[in-house]
Structure formats: structure tokens, C-alpha cells
Amino acid sequence: MPQDHWRSFIHPITAHFRRKRMARFLQLEPAFLEKKILDVGGSLHFWQKIGVNVKDHDITILNISVDGHSEDVSGETSSSLITLYDGETIPWPENHFDWVLSNSVIEHVAPAKRRRFSSEIRRVGVNFIVQTPSYWFPVEPHFVLPFLHWLPRKIGRKAARFGPWAILGKRSNAEVETYFQEINLLKLEEFQTLFPGADLITERVAFFPKSYTLVGHK
């Protein structure tokens, strides 16, 4: 597969941080995995990385597309474990889930649609946990390039072609530009405005804020 080198490079890194992040959250909410959970914009491999078998828990994964390269331990593909939706209206009633989780998704949502995205998460969940990378961390996490997100967009779009995501994944220039256009990291003020009253958890690496997590309760 053309992405194998990229996956072998990035997956151990993301798995480390996601396991650490989840362990910290479980210290605050020990019964989290016993609850009815919705993972908005999620994937099967997210749960695999943190050592959770989705089928052993009441976890619903909701996304606009199927993550084709994820498989569970029995070889079942993610197409049978992911619920597809239109990316705007979450198809369940108010307070249907005990927890709504969204990990590294909101920065992929168009800025004009983020308020709707956040309101839907708050509508269907009694509680929520939403994480996004920090704009102020010097390495852009999707392309793994220092300072990429601080460059003017026109320059950054071209610079992204020379990062590990493009080179190890053997991406075409068109793929790089499309992915770059999709990602707009949030500053903390915008993130908190979208989820008012939520508690903030800051993950740091070398004193820099690497990611922000907001935890909210009704």
C-alpha cells in the first residue's frame, strides 16, 4: 500500500499520545468506558490505538466516510462498525448518549460549520470530550512539519509537499493541497467559545501546549 511507510512512521507516535491522553481522562472519569458513547468523526483505529475493542463496549462511531484501512482483531473491516452521516446533523435525539467524544476532528470542519458541529455534539450528549491540536505547538501535527501552520496559507500549501505526510505517503500535489485546505487549526479562544463553560485540559510537550481538550457536563 502506498501509505505503509507513513503509517509505520506516524501510528506509534499518535498511539503514544492518545493512550496517554485517554489514561489521563480516565483518571477523571473512571466509568467512561462503561457508558453509552458516541465518537463523532471517529475511526476504528483510534480505539485500537488506545487498546479498546469497540465491540466490547457501547460505542458508536459516526463519520462522513469509512476508514478503509482499519480492521479489528478478528479481521472485520470498519465498514461494518462505522455509522455514516451527512457531517452536519447527528441522527439521534437530545441527550441520547452519556458521552460524546470527538478527537482531532474539529480542525477538519470548515470554520463556517464549526458552530453547528459543536451545537450538535452538545445536543445529543449529556457530557462531551472534544480534543484538538494546539495552534501554538511549533510542529503542525497532520503534516509533521515545523511552523507550517504559522506560514501564510499560500506558502504553507506548497511547503506541505515536502513533509513526511506527502513524501512517505507518496501523495500527489493535488492530494496535498486538498488536505492542506481542509485543515485549519483553532486558537484556544475560538475553541472555548464553541464549547462555553467546558473544563480545559492542556497537554504539553517541552512546555509547549500540544493539544487542548474540553470536557463538558449538563
CYANA upper distance limits for C-alpha pairs under 8 A (distance plus 0.5 A):
  2 PRO  CA    169 GLY  CA      6.37
  2 PRO  CA    170 LYS  CA      6.74
  3 GLN  CA      7 ARG  CA      6.59
  3 GLN  CA    168 LEU  CA      7.37
  3 GLN  CA    169 GLY  CA      4.84
  3 GLN  CA    170 LYS  CA      7.46
  4 ASP  CA      8 SER  CA      6.55
  4 ASP  CA    168 LEU  CA      8.50
  4 ASP  CA    169 GLY  CA      7.67
  5 HIS  CA      9 PHE  CA      6.69
  5 HIS  CA    168 LEU  CA      5.93
  5 HIS  CA    169 GLY  CA      7.01
  6 TRP  CA     10 ILE  CA      6.54
  6 TRP  CA    164 PRO  CA      7.58
  6 TRP  CA    165 TRP  CA      6.83
  6 TRP  CA    168 LEU  CA      5.33
  6 TRP  CA    169 GLY  CA      5.62
  7 ARG  CA     11 HIS  CA      5.93
  8 SER  CA     12 PRO  CA      7.64
  9 PHE  CA     13 ILE  CA      7.99
 10 ILE  CA     14 THR  CA      6.75
 11 HIS  CA     15 ALA  CA      6.34
 12 PRO  CA     16 HIS  CA      6.65
 13 ILE  CA     17 PHE  CA      7.13
 14 THR  CA     18 ARG  CA      6.49
 14 THR  CA     49 LYS  CA      8.49
 15 ALA  CA     19 ARG  CA      6.48
 15 ALA  CA     49 LYS  CA      5.43
 15 ALA  CA     50 ILE  CA      7.05
 16 HIS  CA     20 LYS  CA      6.74
 17 PHE  CA     21 ARG  CA      6.46
 18 ARG  CA     22 MET  CA      6.52
 18 ARG  CA     49 LYS  CA      7.68
 18 ARG  CA     50 ILE  CA      6.76
 19 ARG  CA     23 ALA  CA      6.53
 19 ARG  CA     49 LYS  CA      7.50
 19 ARG  CA     50 ILE  CA      5.23
 19 ARG  CA     51 GLY  CA      8.34
 20 LYS  CA     24 ARG  CA      6.79
 21 ARG  CA     25 PHE  CA      6.85
 21 ARG  CA    203 GLU  CA      8.32
 22 MET  CA     26 LEU  CA      6.55
 22 MET  CA     50 ILE  CA      7.80
 23 ALA  CA     27 GLN  CA      6.91
 24 ARG  CA     28 LEU  CA      7.46
 25 PHE  CA     29 GLU  CA      6.67
 26 LEU  CA     30 PRO  CA      5.20
 26 LEU  CA     31 ALA  CA      8.01
 26 LEU  CA     32 PHE  CA      7.25
 31 ALA  CA     35 LYS  CA      7.38
 32 PHE  CA     99 TRP  CA      8.25
 33 LEU  CA     37 ILE  CA      8.24
 33 LEU  CA     57 HIS  CA      7.30
 33 LEU  CA     58 ASP  CA      8.45
 34 GLU  CA     57 HIS  CA      7.41
 34 GLU  CA     58 ASP  CA      7.96
 35 LYS  CA     58 ASP  CA      7.23
 35 LYS  CA     98 ASP  CA      6.48
 35 LYS  CA     99 TRP  CA      7.60
 36 LYS  CA     58 ASP  CA      5.62
 36 LYS  CA     59 ILE  CA      6.78
 36 LYS  CA     97 PHE  CA      5.89
 36 LYS  CA     98 ASP  CA      5.67
 36 LYS  CA     99 TRP  CA      6.91
 37 ILE  CA     58 ASP  CA      6.67
 37 ILE  CA     59 ILE  CA      5.28
 37 ILE  CA     60 THR  CA      6.74
 37 ILE  CA     97 PHE  CA      6.30
 37 ILE  CA     98 ASP  CA      6.61
 37 ILE  CA     99 TRP  CA      5.38
 37 ILE  CA    100 VAL  CA      6.25
 37 ILE  CA    101 LEU  CA      7.67
 38 LEU  CA     59 ILE  CA      6.36
 38 LEU  CA     60 THR  CA      5.34
 38 LEU  CA     61 ILE  CA      6.54
 38 LEU  CA     62 LEU  CA      7.62
 38 LEU  CA     97 PHE  CA      6.99
 38 LEU  CA     99 TRP  CA      6.89
 38 LEU  CA    100 VAL  CA      5.23
 38 LEU  CA    101 LEU  CA      6.53
 39 ASP  CA     59 ILE  CA      7.66
 39 ASP  CA     60 THR  CA      6.55
 39 ASP  CA     61 ILE  CA      5.25
 39 ASP  CA     62 LEU  CA      6.42
 39 ASP  CA    100 VAL  CA      6.49
 39 ASP  CA    101 LEU  CA      5.24
 39 ASP  CA    102 SER  CA      6.21
 40 VAL  CA     61 ILE  CA      6.85
 40 VAL  CA     62 LEU  CA      5.45
 40 VAL  CA     63 ASN  CA      6.78
 40 VAL  CA    100 VAL  CA      7.57
 40 VAL  CA    101 LEU  CA      6.65
 40 VAL  CA    102 SER  CA      5.57
 40 VAL  CA    103 ASN  CA      8.43
 40 VAL  CA    105 VAL  CA      8.46
 40 VAL  CA    121 ILE  CA      8.47
 41 GLY  CA     61 ILE  CA      7.82
 41 GLY  CA     62 LEU  CA      6.13
 41 GLY  CA     63 ASN  CA      4.97
 41 GLY  CA     64 ILE  CA      7.67
 41 GLY  CA    102 SER  CA      6.90
 41 GLY  CA    103 ASN  CA      8.13
 41 GLY  CA    105 VAL  CA      6.50
 42 GLY  CA     46 PHE  CA      7.46
 42 GLY  CA     61 ILE  CA      6.15
 42 GLY  CA     62 LEU  CA      6.67
 42 GLY  CA     63 ASN  CA      6.64
 42 GLY  CA    102 SER  CA      7.30
 42 GLY  CA    103 ASN  CA      7.58
 42 GLY  CA    105 VAL  CA      8.38
 43 SER  CA     47 TRP  CA      7.78
 43 SER  CA     61 ILE  CA      7.06
 43 SER  CA     63 ASN  CA      8.16
 43 SER  CA     66 VAL  CA      8.38
 43 SER  CA     67 ASP  CA      6.78
 43 SER  CA     70 SER  CA      8.25
 43 SER  CA     78 SER  CA      8.19
 43 SER  CA     82 ILE  CA      7.95
 44 LEU  CA     48 GLN  CA      6.88
 44 LEU  CA     54 VAL  CA      8.08
 44 LEU  CA     61 ILE  CA      8.12
 44 LEU  CA     67 ASP  CA      8.02
 44 LEU  CA     70 SER  CA      6.48
 44 LEU  CA     71 GLU  CA      7.71
 44 LEU  CA     72 ASP  CA      7.93
 44 LEU  CA     78 SER  CA      6.62
 44 LEU  CA     81 LEU  CA      8.12
 44 LEU  CA     82 ILE  CA      8.31
 45 HIS  CA     49 LYS  CA      6.49
 45 HIS  CA     70 SER  CA      6.02
 45 HIS  CA     71 GLU  CA      7.95
 46 PHE  CA     50 ILE  CA      7.26
 47 TRP  CA     51 GLY  CA      6.75
 47 TRP  CA     52 VAL  CA      5.67
 47 TRP  CA     53 ASN  CA      7.26
 47 TRP  CA     54 VAL  CA      7.32
 48 GLN  CA     52 VAL  CA      6.17
 48 GLN  CA     53 ASN  CA      7.12
 48 GLN  CA     72 ASP  CA      8.00
 52 VAL  CA     56 ASP  CA      8.46
 53 ASN  CA     57 HIS  CA      7.75
 53 ASN  CA     72 ASP  CA      8.16
 54 VAL  CA     58 ASP  CA      7.92
 54 VAL  CA     59 ILE  CA      6.49
 55 LYS  CA     59 ILE  CA      8.03
 60 THR  CA     81 LEU  CA      8.39
 60 THR  CA     82 ILE  CA      7.72
 60 THR  CA     83 THR  CA      7.84
 61 ILE  CA     81 LEU  CA      7.54
 61 ILE  CA     82 ILE  CA      5.55
 61 ILE  CA     83 THR  CA      6.51
 62 LEU  CA     82 ILE  CA      6.37
 62 LEU  CA     83 THR  CA      5.34
 62 LEU  CA     84 LEU  CA      6.33
 62 LEU  CA     85 TYR  CA      7.35
 63 ASN  CA     82 ILE  CA      7.37
 63 ASN  CA     83 THR  CA      6.86
 63 ASN  CA     84 LEU  CA      5.66
 63 ASN  CA     85 TYR  CA      6.62
 63 ASN  CA     87 GLY  CA      7.63
 64 ILE  CA     84 LEU  CA      5.72
 64 ILE  CA     85 TYR  CA      5.80
 64 ILE  CA     86 ASP  CA      6.54
 64 ILE  CA     87 GLY  CA      6.15
 65 SER  CA     84 LEU  CA      6.64
 66 VAL  CA     78 SER  CA      7.11
 66 VAL  CA     79 SER  CA      6.18
 66 VAL  CA     82 ILE  CA      7.08
 66 VAL  CA     84 LEU  CA      8.02
 67 ASP  CA     78 SER  CA      6.82
 67 ASP  CA     79 SER  CA      7.88
 68 GLY  CA     77 THR  CA      7.84
 68 GLY  CA     78 SER  CA      7.13
 68 GLY  CA     79 SER  CA      7.71
 69 HIS  CA     77 THR  CA      8.31
 69 HIS  CA     78 SER  CA      8.39
 70 SER  CA     77 THR  CA      6.72
 70 SER  CA     78 SER  CA      6.26
 71 GLU  CA     75 GLY  CA      5.87
 71 GLU  CA     76 GLU  CA      6.00
 71 GLU  CA     77 THR  CA      5.06
 71 GLU  CA     78 SER  CA      6.38
 72 ASP  CA     76 GLU  CA      5.98
 72 ASP  CA     77 THR  CA      7.12
 72 ASP  CA     78 SER  CA      8.03
 76 GLU  CA     80 SER  CA      7.86
 77 THR  CA     81 LEU  CA      7.90
 78 SER  CA     82 ILE  CA      6.48
 85 TYR  CA     89 THR  CA      8.07
 85 TYR  CA     90 ILE  CA      7.60
 85 TYR  CA     91 PRO  CA      8.00
 88 GLU  CA    113 LYS  CA      8.50
 88 GLU  CA    116 ARG  CA      7.49
 88 GLU  CA    117 PHE  CA      6.91
 88 GLU  CA    120 GLU  CA      8.35
 89 THR  CA    120 GLU  CA      7.23
 90 ILE  CA    120 GLU  CA      6.81
 90 ILE  CA    121 ILE  CA      8.33
 90 ILE  CA    124 VAL  CA      8.08
 92 TRP  CA     96 HIS  CA      6.91
 92 TRP  CA    124 VAL  CA      7.03
 93 PRO  CA    123 ARG  CA      8.33
 93 PRO  CA    124 VAL  CA      6.45
 94 GLU  CA    123 ARG  CA      5.67
 94 GLU  CA    124 VAL  CA      4.83
 94 GLU  CA    125 GLY  CA      7.49
 95 ASN  CA    123 ARG  CA      6.80
 95 ASN  CA    124 VAL  CA      4.91
 95 ASN  CA    125 GLY  CA      5.16
 95 ASN  CA    126 VAL  CA      5.60
 96 HIS  CA    124 VAL  CA      5.85
 96 HIS  CA    125 GLY  CA      6.65
 96 HIS  CA    126 VAL  CA      8.07
 97 PHE  CA    124 VAL  CA      6.67
 97 PHE  CA    125 GLY  CA      5.34
 97 PHE  CA    126 VAL  CA      6.81
 97 PHE  CA    127 ASN  CA      8.47
 98 ASP  CA    125 GLY  CA      6.25
 98 ASP  CA    126 VAL  CA      5.61
 98 ASP  CA    127 ASN  CA      6.47
 99 TRP  CA    125 GLY  CA      5.93
 99 TRP  CA    126 VAL  CA      6.61
 99 TRP  CA    127 ASN  CA      5.24
 99 TRP  CA    128 PHE  CA      5.68
 99 TRP  CA    129 ILE  CA      7.91
100 VAL  CA    121 ILE  CA      6.92
100 VAL  CA    122 ARG  CA      8.50
100 VAL  CA    124 VAL  CA      8.10
100 VAL  CA    125 GLY  CA      5.85
100 VAL  CA    126 VAL  CA      8.34
100 VAL  CA    127 ASN  CA      6.85
100 VAL  CA    128 PHE  CA      5.06
100 VAL  CA    129 ILE  CA      6.81
101 LEU  CA    128 PHE  CA      6.31
101 LEU  CA    129 ILE  CA      5.42
101 LEU  CA    130 VAL  CA      6.30
102 SER  CA    106 ILE  CA      8.21
102 SER  CA    129 ILE  CA      6.98
102 SER  CA    130 VAL  CA      5.26
102 SER  CA    131 GLN  CA      6.81
103 ASN  CA    130 VAL  CA      6.37
103 ASN  CA    131 GLN  CA      5.33
103 ASN  CA    132 THR  CA      7.01
104 SER  CA    108 HIS  CA      8.44
104 SER  CA    130 VAL  CA      8.39
104 SER  CA    131 GLN  CA      6.11
104 SER  CA    132 THR  CA      5.13
104 SER  CA    133 PRO  CA      7.10
105 VAL  CA    109 VAL  CA      7.44
105 VAL  CA    131 GLN  CA      8.26
105 VAL  CA    132 THR  CA      7.42
106 ILE  CA    114 ARG  CA      7.51
106 ILE  CA    117 PHE  CA      8.35
106 ILE  CA    132 THR  CA      7.20
107 GLU  CA    132 THR  CA      7.21
107 GLU  CA    133 PRO  CA      8.45
107 GLU  CA    183 ILE  CA      6.18
107 GLU  CA    184 ASN  CA      5.79
107 GLU  CA    185 LEU  CA      5.58
107 GLU  CA    186 LEU  CA      6.82
108 HIS  CA    182 GLU  CA      6.08
108 HIS  CA    183 ILE  CA      5.35
108 HIS  CA    184 ASN  CA      7.05
109 VAL  CA    113 LYS  CA      6.99
109 VAL  CA    114 ARG  CA      6.58
109 VAL  CA    117 PHE  CA      8.39
109 VAL  CA    182 GLU  CA      7.92
109 VAL  CA    183 ILE  CA      8.12
110 ALA  CA    114 ARG  CA      6.91
110 ALA  CA    182 GLU  CA      7.73
110 ALA  CA    184 ASN  CA      8.25
111 PRO  CA    184 ASN  CA      8.26
113 LYS  CA    117 PHE  CA      6.77
114 ARG  CA    118 SER  CA      6.61
114 ARG  CA    194 LEU  CA      8.08
115 ARG  CA    119 SER  CA      6.60
115 ARG  CA    194 LEU  CA      6.60
116 ARG  CA    120 GLU  CA      6.65
117 PHE  CA    121 ILE  CA      6.97
118 SER  CA    122 ARG  CA      6.79
118 SER  CA    194 LEU  CA      6.55
118 SER  CA    195 PHE  CA      7.22
119 SER  CA    123 ARG  CA      6.45
119 SER  CA    194 LEU  CA      8.43
120 GLU  CA    124 VAL  CA      6.82
121 ILE  CA    125 GLY  CA      6.67
121 ILE  CA    128 PHE  CA      7.69
122 ARG  CA    126 VAL  CA      7.88
122 ARG  CA    127 ASN  CA      7.99
122 ARG  CA    128 PHE  CA      7.43
126 VAL  CA    217 HIS  CA      6.75
126 VAL  CA    218 LYS  CA      6.17
127 ASN  CA    215 VAL  CA      7.94
127 ASN  CA    216 GLY  CA      5.97
127 ASN  CA    217 HIS  CA      4.94
127 ASN  CA    218 LYS  CA      6.80
128 PHE  CA    214 LEU  CA      8.36
128 PHE  CA    215 VAL  CA      6.15
128 PHE  CA    216 GLY  CA      5.69
128 PHE  CA    217 HIS  CA      7.20
129 ILE  CA    213 THR  CA      7.23
129 ILE  CA    214 LEU  CA      6.16
129 ILE  CA    215 VAL  CA      5.01
129 ILE  CA    216 GLY  CA      7.06
130 VAL  CA    213 THR  CA      6.01
130 VAL  CA    214 LEU  CA      5.80
130 VAL  CA    215 VAL  CA      7.15
131 GLN  CA    211 SER  CA      7.52
131 GLN  CA    212 TYR  CA      6.12
131 GLN  CA    213 THR  CA      4.68
131 GLN  CA    214 LEU  CA      6.91
132 THR  CA    185 LEU  CA      8.41
132 THR  CA    186 LEU  CA      8.20
132 THR  CA    211 SER  CA      6.24
132 THR  CA    212 TYR  CA      6.07
132 THR  CA    213 THR  CA      7.07
133 PRO  CA    137 PHE  CA      8.42
133 PRO  CA    141 PRO  CA      7.80
133 PRO  CA    185 LEU  CA      7.49
133 PRO  CA    186 LEU  CA      8.35
133 PRO  CA    210 LYS  CA      6.58
133 PRO  CA    211 SER  CA      4.62
133 PRO  CA    212 TYR  CA      6.72
134 SER  CA    185 LEU  CA      7.71
134 SER  CA    186 LEU  CA      7.67
134 SER  CA    187 LYS  CA      7.46
134 SER  CA    188 LEU  CA      7.90
134 SER  CA    209 PRO  CA      6.57
134 SER  CA    210 LYS  CA      5.69
134 SER  CA    211 SER  CA      4.96
134 SER  CA    212 TYR  CA      6.63
135 TYR  CA    149 HIS  CA      8.02
135 TYR  CA    185 LEU  CA      6.13
135 TYR  CA    186 LEU  CA      6.57
135 TYR  CA    187 LYS  CA      6.04
135 TYR  CA    188 LEU  CA      8.24
136 TRP  CA    187 LYS  CA      8.28
136 TRP  CA    208 PHE  CA      7.74
136 TRP  CA    209 PRO  CA      7.08
136 TRP  CA    210 LYS  CA      8.02
137 PHE  CA    208 PHE  CA      6.25
137 PHE  CA    209 PRO  CA      6.26
137 PHE  CA    210 LYS  CA      5.73
137 PHE  CA    211 SER  CA      8.40
138 PRO  CA    146 PRO  CA      6.04
138 PRO  CA    147 PHE  CA      5.78
138 PRO  CA    208 PHE  CA      8.46
139 VAL  CA    144 VAL  CA      6.45
139 VAL  CA    145 LEU  CA      5.92
139 VAL  CA    146 PRO  CA      4.53
139 VAL  CA    147 PHE  CA      6.22
139 VAL  CA    148 LEU  CA      7.70
140 GLU  CA    144 VAL  CA      5.75
140 GLU  CA    145 LEU  CA      5.89
140 GLU  CA    146 PRO  CA      6.46
140 GLU  CA    147 PHE  CA      6.96
140 GLU  CA    148 LEU  CA      6.35
140 GLU  CA    149 HIS  CA      6.45
141 PRO  CA    145 LEU  CA      7.83
142 HIS  CA    165 TRP  CA      7.85
143 PHE  CA    160 ALA  CA      7.12
143 PHE  CA    163 GLY  CA      6.37
143 PHE  CA    164 PRO  CA      6.89
143 PHE  CA    165 TRP  CA      5.58
143 PHE  CA    166 ALA  CA      7.98
144 VAL  CA    163 GLY  CA      7.02
144 VAL  CA    164 PRO  CA      6.94
144 VAL  CA    165 TRP  CA      7.56
145 LEU  CA    160 ALA  CA      7.95
145 LEU  CA    163 GLY  CA      6.30
145 LEU  CA    164 PRO  CA      8.16
147 PHE  CA    151 LEU  CA      7.18
148 LEU  CA    156 GLY  CA      6.14
148 LEU  CA    159 ALA  CA      7.80
148 LEU  CA    160 ALA  CA      7.71
149 HIS  CA    153 ARG  CA      8.26
149 HIS  CA    156 GLY  CA      7.36
149 HIS  CA    185 LEU  CA      8.11
151 LEU  CA    155 ILE  CA      6.85
151 LEU  CA    156 GLY  CA      5.94
152 PRO  CA    156 GLY  CA      6.52
153 ARG  CA    157 ARG  CA      6.47
154 LYS  CA    158 LYS  CA      7.53
155 ILE  CA    159 ALA  CA      6.73
156 GLY  CA    160 ALA  CA      6.50
157 ARG  CA    161 ARG  CA      7.96
157 ARG  CA    176 VAL  CA      8.12
157 ARG  CA    177 GLU  CA      6.35
157 ARG  CA    180 PHE  CA      6.60
157 ARG  CA    181 GLN  CA      8.12
158 LYS  CA    177 GLU  CA      8.11
159 ALA  CA    163 GLY  CA      7.97
160 ALA  CA    166 ALA  CA      7.66
160 ALA  CA    176 VAL  CA      7.28
160 ALA  CA    177 GLU  CA      8.43
160 ALA  CA    180 PHE  CA      7.92
161 ARG  CA    166 ALA  CA      5.99
161 ARG  CA    167 ILE  CA      7.78
161 ARG  CA    173 ASN  CA      7.01
161 ARG  CA    176 VAL  CA      6.72
162 PHE  CA    166 ALA  CA      6.95
162 PHE  CA    167 ILE  CA      6.98
163 GLY  CA    167 ILE  CA      6.67
164 PRO  CA    168 LEU  CA      5.81
164 PRO  CA    169 GLY  CA      7.86
165 TRP  CA    169 GLY  CA      6.05
165 TRP  CA    170 LYS  CA      8.45
165 TRP  CA    171 ARG  CA      8.11
166 ALA  CA    170 LYS  CA      6.16
166 ALA  CA    171 ARG  CA      5.31
166 ALA  CA    172 SER  CA      7.93
166 ALA  CA    176 VAL  CA      7.00
167 ILE  CA    171 ARG  CA      7.08
171 ARG  CA    175 GLU  CA      6.45
171 ARG  CA    176 VAL  CA      6.92
172 SER  CA    176 VAL  CA      6.85
173 ASN  CA    177 GLU  CA      6.66
174 ALA  CA    178 THR  CA      6.65
175 GLU  CA    179 TYR  CA      6.65
176 VAL  CA    180 PHE  CA      6.46
177 GLU  CA    181 GLN  CA      6.53
178 THR  CA    182 GLU  CA      6.85
179 TYR  CA    183 ILE  CA      7.13
186 LEU  CA    190 GLU  CA      6.78
186 LEU  CA    191 PHE  CA      6.68
187 LYS  CA    191 PHE  CA      6.91
188 LEU  CA    192 GLN  CA      6.64
188 LEU  CA    212 TYR  CA      8.16
189 GLU  CA    193 THR  CA      6.67
190 GLU  CA    194 LEU  CA      6.91
191 PHE  CA    195 PHE  CA      7.27
192 GLN  CA    196 PRO  CA      6.30
192 GLN  CA    197 GLY  CA      8.37
192 GLN  CA    198 ALA  CA      7.88
192 GLN  CA    214 LEU  CA      8.13
195 PHE  CA    214 LEU  CA      7.95
195 PHE  CA    216 GLY  CA      8.20
197 GLY  CA    216 GLY  CA      7.57
198 ALA  CA    214 LEU  CA      6.06
198 ALA  CA    215 VAL  CA      5.74
198 ALA  CA    216 GLY  CA      4.92
198 ALA  CA    217 HIS  CA      7.90
199 ASP  CA    214 LEU  CA      5.92
199 ASP  CA    215 VAL  CA      5.57
199 ASP  CA    216 GLY  CA      6.77
200 LEU  CA    212 TYR  CA      7.39
200 LEU  CA    213 THR  CA      6.28
200 LEU  CA    214 LEU  CA      5.26
200 LEU  CA    215 VAL  CA      7.07
201 ILE  CA    212 TYR  CA      6.38
201 ILE  CA    213 THR  CA      5.49
201 ILE  CA    214 LEU  CA      6.81
201 ILE  CA    215 VAL  CA      8.33
202 THR  CA    209 PRO  CA      6.84
202 THR  CA    210 LYS  CA      8.05
202 THR  CA    211 SER  CA      6.60
202 THR  CA    212 TYR  CA      5.33
202 THR  CA    213 THR  CA      6.93
203 GLU  CA    209 PRO  CA      6.25
203 GLU  CA    210 LYS  CA      5.98
203 GLU  CA    211 SER  CA      5.70
203 GLU  CA    212 TYR  CA      6.78
204 ARG  CA    208 PHE  CA      5.79
204 ARG  CA    209 PRO  CA      4.83
204 ARG  CA    210 LYS  CA      5.54
204 ARG  CA    211 SER  CA      7.60
205 VAL  CA    209 PRO  CA      6.96
205 VAL  CA    210 LYS  CA      6.51
